[in-house]
């Protein structure tokens, strides 16, 4: 009796099919570089249309001059945020977006202490960026900078958060006229023209406004947080923010154990740089002092100090507790108004 043997079904995993096609390569897992690229591309597509190339006209001793920078649209009805130094001594300008939209601008207000300014487009509907919260940033986190360096529109660079809570002296060549506190340090490449552009997290949220090139591989950005949101709102309403000025750059420091036990505190801010003839200089503060408290309020970082620089303290005598040579002492300062 003949027995018909059943032929085995083709193996689905067989590398060759019935037509003799070559083996199919197995699907490759996405590499970390691919994931990084997709994140940066998504950020560029989401935020790029909100960043403008700014041209501003400012008055100089030789007549009118044109300056350049970047700006970020923060509302659909025409509000744009940029750096105060980009629009210094300017009242009008133009903004050009990546889609070719070209709008005239008016300066609404500037705040030199935070290096922030608000502009308003005279007409047109803008694509607005989504604002994030820089207080959630961590050192090492991916960030993307979008701006118009050297006039190259919508340029993008990527890097990481290199440091937080930095101080930035800005102003005249003869010495800093003011100190911008609590800035973000990033290694995302920044060049002239990037100022006022967006520093963006991996989720496409603007967490900072690029403000300066501090050196090779060192870029700085003003953070978007509760304090700067309040500043932006005040500029929109009133056109300016009256601020007191200490006239010193600071950095967070841990107190020596012996002093910490005596004062009941672990942290302070160290005086890193003094503005000549400023309140700190006149009041006797020196570089290296550990500033523990001002006007009875404890200090742990630049944000604490910035929060105290309110209009109510301008011209007032305020006590400052400092540690110098391992010993606490109290000085009296008269705070200036930021100009």
C-alpha positions as CSV (number, residue, x, y, z in Angstrom):
1,X,0.0,0.0,0.0
2,X,1.4,3.2,-1.1
3,X,1.5,5.9,1.6
4,X,1.5,9.5,0.6
5,X,3.9,11.4,2.7
6,X,2.7,15.0,3.8
7,X,5.1,17.7,2.7
8,X,6.1,20.1,5.4
9,X,4.8,23.6,5.1
10,X,7.3,26.3,4.2
11,X,8.9,27.7,7.3
12,X,7.9,31.4,7.8
13,X,11.5,32.0,8.9
14,X,13.0,30.4,5.9
15,X,15.5,32.9,4.4
16,X,14.5,32.1,0.9
17,X,11.0,32.1,-0.6
18,X,9.6,29.9,-3.3
19,X,10.7,32.3,-6.1
20,X,14.3,32.1,-4.9
21,X,14.4,35.6,-3.6
22,X,17.5,36.6,-1.5
23,X,17.1,36.4,2.3
24,X,15.4,39.3,4.0
25,X,17.6,41.2,6.5
26,X,16.1,41.3,10.0
27,X,14.6,44.7,11.1
28,X,17.2,46.7,12.9
29,X,16.5,48.3,16.3
30,X,16.6,52.1,16.3
31,X,19.9,53.4,17.4
32,X,20.3,56.1,20.1
33,X,21.6,58.4,17.4
34,X,18.4,57.9,15.4
35,X,16.3,58.7,18.5
36,X,18.4,61.8,19.1
37,X,18.0,62.9,15.5
38,X,14.2,62.4,15.6
39,X,14.0,64.5,18.8
40,X,16.0,67.4,17.3
41,X,14.1,67.3,14.0
42,X,10.8,67.4,15.9
43,X,11.9,70.4,18.0
44,X,13.1,72.2,14.8
45,X,9.7,71.6,13.1
46,X,7.7,72.7,16.1
47,X,9.6,75.7,17.3
48,X,11.4,76.9,14.1
49,X,8.4,78.8,12.8
50,X,8.1,80.8,16.0
51,X,11.6,82.2,15.9
52,X,12.2,85.5,14.0
53,X,15.2,87.3,12.5
54,X,15.1,90.8,14.0
55,X,16.3,94.0,12.4
56,X,16.1,97.0,14.8
57,X,16.9,100.6,14.2
58,X,18.7,102.4,17.0
59,X,20.0,105.9,17.6
60,X,23.7,106.4,17.9
61,X,26.0,109.5,18.0
62,X,26.6,109.0,14.3
63,X,23.0,108.8,13.4
64,X,20.7,105.8,13.0
65,X,22.2,102.3,12.9
66,X,20.7,98.9,12.2
67,X,21.2,96.0,14.7
68,X,20.3,92.3,14.4
69,X,19.2,89.5,16.6
70,X,16.5,86.9,17.2
71,X,13.1,86.8,18.8
72,X,10.5,84.3,19.8
73,X,6.8,84.8,19.3
74,X,4.9,84.0,22.6
75,X,1.4,84.9,21.5
76,X,-0.6,84.6,18.3
77,X,-1.7,88.3,18.5
78,X,1.9,89.6,18.0
79,X,3.9,89.5,21.2
80,X,7.6,88.6,20.8
81,X,10.2,88.2,23.5
82,X,13.9,88.9,22.9
83,X,17.0,90.2,24.8
84,X,17.0,93.7,26.2
85,X,20.5,94.3,24.7
86,X,19.3,93.4,21.2
87,X,16.8,96.4,21.3
88,X,18.9,98.7,23.4
89,X,18.2,102.4,22.4
90,X,15.8,101.1,19.7
91,X,12.0,101.7,19.4
92,X,11.1,100.1,16.1
93,X,12.2,97.3,13.8
94,X,11.1,94.4,11.7
95,X,10.8,90.6,12.2
96,X,11.1,88.0,9.5
97,X,9.9,84.4,10.1
98,X,10.9,81.2,8.3
99,X,7.7,81.2,6.2
100,X,8.6,84.6,4.8
101,X,6.2,86.6,7.0
102,X,7.6,90.1,7.5
103,X,6.1,92.3,10.2
104,X,6.9,95.7,11.6
105,X,7.8,95.9,15.4
106,X,7.4,98.3,18.2
107,X,9.4,97.9,21.5
108,X,6.9,97.4,24.4
109,X,9.4,97.4,27.2
110,X,12.8,96.2,28.4
111,X,14.3,95.0,31.7
112,X,18.1,95.2,31.8
113,X,18.4,93.1,34.9
114,X,16.9,90.0,33.3
115,X,18.1,91.0,29.8
116,X,14.5,90.5,28.6
117,X,12.4,92.7,26.3
118,X,9.0,92.4,24.8
119,X,8.1,93.6,21.3
120,X,4.7,93.8,19.5
121,X,4.1,93.1,15.8
122,X,2.1,95.9,14.3
123,X,0.0,93.5,12.3
124,X,-0.4,89.9,11.4
125,X,-1.1,86.6,13.2
126,X,2.0,84.8,14.5
127,X,2.7,81.1,15.4
128,X,3.4,81.1,19.1
129,X,5.9,79.0,20.9
130,X,5.0,76.8,23.9
131,X,6.8,78.1,27.0
132,X,8.3,75.6,29.5
133,X,9.8,75.8,33.0
134,X,13.6,76.1,33.3
135,X,13.4,75.2,37.0
136,X,12.9,71.6,36.0
137,X,16.1,71.5,33.9
138,X,19.0,69.3,35.0
139,X,22.7,69.5,34.1
140,X,23.3,67.1,31.1
141,X,19.8,67.5,29.7
142,X,19.4,67.9,25.9
143,X,18.6,71.4,24.7
144,X,18.4,72.9,21.2
145,X,19.2,76.6,20.3
146,X,17.3,78.2,17.4
147,X,18.2,81.6,16.1
148,X,19.7,83.7,13.3
149,X,23.5,83.8,13.9
150,X,25.4,86.0,11.5
151,X,22.1,86.5,9.6
152,X,21.6,82.8,8.7
153,X,17.9,82.4,9.3
154,X,16.5,79.6,11.4
155,X,19.8,78.1,12.3
156,X,19.7,75.2,14.8
157,X,22.4,73.8,17.1
158,X,22.0,71.1,19.8
159,X,23.9,70.4,23.0
160,X,23.3,69.9,26.7
161,X,22.7,72.0,29.8
162,X,26.3,72.6,31.1
163,X,25.4,74.5,34.2
164,X,22.6,76.3,36.1
165,X,22.5,79.4,38.2
166,X,25.3,81.3,36.5
167,X,25.8,85.1,36.6
168,X,26.5,87.2,33.5
169,X,28.1,90.6,33.7
170,X,27.0,92.7,30.7
171,X,27.5,96.3,29.7
172,X,30.3,98.7,28.7
173,X,33.8,97.6,27.9
174,X,35.2,99.6,30.8
175,X,33.4,97.3,33.3
176,X,30.1,95.7,33.8
177,X,27.2,98.0,34.2
178,X,24.8,95.3,35.4
179,X,24.7,91.6,36.3
180,X,22.2,89.2,34.7
181,X,21.6,86.5,37.3
182,X,20.5,82.8,37.2
183,X,21.3,82.1,33.6
184,X,21.5,78.7,31.9
185,X,24.9,77.6,30.6
186,X,24.8,75.4,27.5
187,X,27.3,74.0,25.1
188,X,24.9,74.4,22.1
189,X,26.9,76.6,19.8
190,X,25.8,80.3,19.9
191,X,27.1,83.1,17.7
192,X,26.4,86.8,17.3
193,X,22.7,87.1,16.1
194,X,21.6,84.2,18.3
195,X,20.7,86.6,21.1
196,X,17.0,86.6,21.7
197,X,16.4,83.2,20.1
198,X,14.9,80.1,21.7
199,X,16.6,77.6,23.9
200,X,14.3,74.5,23.7
201,X,14.0,71.3,25.7
202,X,13.4,67.9,24.1
203,X,9.7,68.3,24.4
204,X,9.7,71.4,22.2
205,X,9.1,73.8,25.0
206,X,11.1,77.1,25.2
207,X,13.0,77.0,28.5
208,X,15.3,80.0,27.8
209,X,16.1,83.0,25.7
210,X,19.7,82.8,24.4
211,X,21.6,85.9,25.5
212,X,25.3,85.6,25.0
213,X,28.4,83.8,23.8
214,X,30.6,83.5,26.9
215,X,33.5,81.8,25.2
216,X,34.3,78.8,23.1
217,X,31.7,76.1,23.9
218,X,30.0,78.4,26.4
219,X,26.5,79.8,25.6
220,X,24.2,81.4,28.1
221,X,20.4,81.8,28.2
222,X,17.9,83.6,30.4
223,X,15.6,81.0,31.9
224,X,11.9,80.9,31.5
225,X,10.5,80.4,35.0
226,X,8.0,81.9,37.4
227,X,10.2,85.0,38.0
228,X,10.8,85.8,34.3
229,X,7.2,85.1,33.4
230,X,6.3,87.8,35.9
231,X,8.8,90.1,34.4
232,X,7.4,89.5,30.9
233,X,3.9,90.1,32.1
234,X,5.0,93.4,33.8
235,X,6.7,94.6,30.6
236,X,3.5,93.9,28.7
237,X,1.4,95.9,31.1
238,X,3.8,98.7,32.2
239,X,6.7,98.8,29.7
240,X,9.3,98.5,32.4
241,X,10.3,96.8,35.7
242,X,11.7,99.0,38.4
243,X,14.4,97.0,40.1
244,X,16.9,97.5,42.9
245,X,20.5,96.6,42.1
246,X,23.1,95.1,44.4
247,X,26.0,95.6,41.9
248,X,27.6,92.2,42.3
249,X,27.8,88.9,40.6
250,X,27.1,85.9,42.8
251,X,27.3,82.1,42.8
252,X,25.8,79.6,45.3
253,X,28.2,78.2,47.9
254,X,28.1,75.8,50.9
255,X,29.0,77.5,54.2
256,X,31.9,76.1,56.2
257,X,30.7,73.7,58.9
258,X,31.8,75.8,61.8
259,X,29.9,78.9,60.5
260,X,26.9,76.9,59.3
261,X,26.4,75.6,62.9
262,X,26.6,79.0,64.3
263,X,24.2,80.6,61.9
264,X,21.9,77.7,61.5
265,X,22.3,77.7,57.7
266,X,24.1,75.5,55.2
267,X,24.2,77.7,52.1
268,X,24.9,81.3,51.0
269,X,25.9,83.1,47.8
270,X,29.5,84.1,47.2
271,X,30.4,87.5,45.8
272,X,32.3,86.7,42.6
273,X,32.5,90.2,41.1
274,X,31.8,93.8,42.2
275,X,30.5,96.6,40.0
276,X,32.6,99.7,40.8
277,X,30.7,102.4,42.7
278,X,27.7,100.1,43.0
279,X,25.7,99.4,46.2
280,X,27.9,96.4,47.1
281,X,31.1,98.4,46.5
282,X,29.9,101.4,48.6
283,X,28.6,99.2,51.4
284,X,31.9,97.4,51.9
285,X,31.3,94.0,50.3
286,X,34.4,92.5,48.7
287,X,35.1,89.6,46.3
288,X,35.0,86.3,48.1
289,X,32.5,87.4,50.8
290,X,29.7,84.8,51.5
291,X,26.4,86.7,51.6
292,X,24.1,84.8,54.0
293,X,21.1,87.1,54.2
294,X,19.9,90.5,52.9
295,X,17.2,92.6,54.6
296,X,16.5,89.6,56.9
297,X,15.9,87.2,54.0
298,X,18.2,84.1,53.7
299,X,20.0,83.6,50.4
300,X,20.9,80.3,48.8
301,X,21.3,81.1,45.2
302,X,21.0,83.9,42.6
303,X,17.2,83.4,42.3
304,X,16.8,84.3,46.0
305,X,18.8,87.5,45.5
306,X,17.0,88.4,42.3
307,X,13.6,88.0,44.1
308,X,14.7,90.6,46.7
309,X,15.6,93.3,44.1
310,X,12.2,94.9,44.2
311,X,11.3,98.6,43.8
312,X,10.4,98.9,47.5
313,X,14.1,98.4,48.4
314,X,15.5,101.1,46.1
315,X,17.3,103.7,48.2
316,X,16.6,101.9,51.5
317,X,19.2,101.0,54.0
318,X,19.2,97.2,54.2
319,X,21.3,95.0,56.5
320,X,23.5,92.3,54.8
321,X,24.9,89.4,56.8
322,X,28.2,88.2,55.3
323,X,30.9,85.7,56.3
324,X,34.5,86.9,55.8
325,X,37.5,85.0,57.0
326,X,35.3,82.5,58.7
327,X,33.5,85.1,60.8
328,X,30.0,86.5,60.3
329,X,29.5,90.3,60.2
330,X,26.7,92.7,59.3
331,X,27.1,95.5,56.8
332,X,24.6,98.1,55.7
333,X,23.8,98.7,52.1
334,X,21.8,101.3,50.2
335,X,20.5,99.6,47.0
336,X,20.5,101.5,43.7
337,X,17.9,101.5,41.1
338,X,18.8,99.5,38.1
339,X,19.4,101.8,35.1
